[in-house]
Amino acid sequence: MPTVFITRRERFSAAHKLTRADWTAEKNMAVFGKCSNPNWHGHNYELWVTVKGEPSAETGFVADLSLIGGIIKERVIDLVDHKNIDMDVPFMKGKFSSTENLAVAFWNELATPINALGCTLHCVKLQETENNSVEYYGN
């Protein structure tokens, strides 16, 4: 059987701030620009979760996307949507909330329950802005 990749997209809105407490406000502004706004800033994120596997002979599915969507909602979306990532999200406590780190954290939240469905988590793609996105493959 061929390996097939299938992707589920979800959306959420959240606030964060790129800043290092050990740097001055001036250095944070020089490095992170408006993303270091002391009053935070927000994004309308898009999250793509891609799984891979062989389609079932019985259903033709690699995985039931409604189950994948439920895992994403429970493990990520419900925790980040309309939240302050730096202050409200348990799995981001003490972590720098760059899009890169978010993608890795999302992978860590999703890999075990998704892989338990009999498929394999292949990629987490997180789009922060129209022009910027990150892809993480679990390496």
Protein Blocks (a to p, Z undefined) as FASTA:
>chain_A
ZZdddddddddddddddddfkbcfklmmmmnmmmlgfnbpaddddddddddddddfklop
abdfklmmmmmmmmmmmmmgopafklmmmklgoiacbfklmmmmmmmmmmmmmmmnopac
fbdcddfbfmbccddehZZ
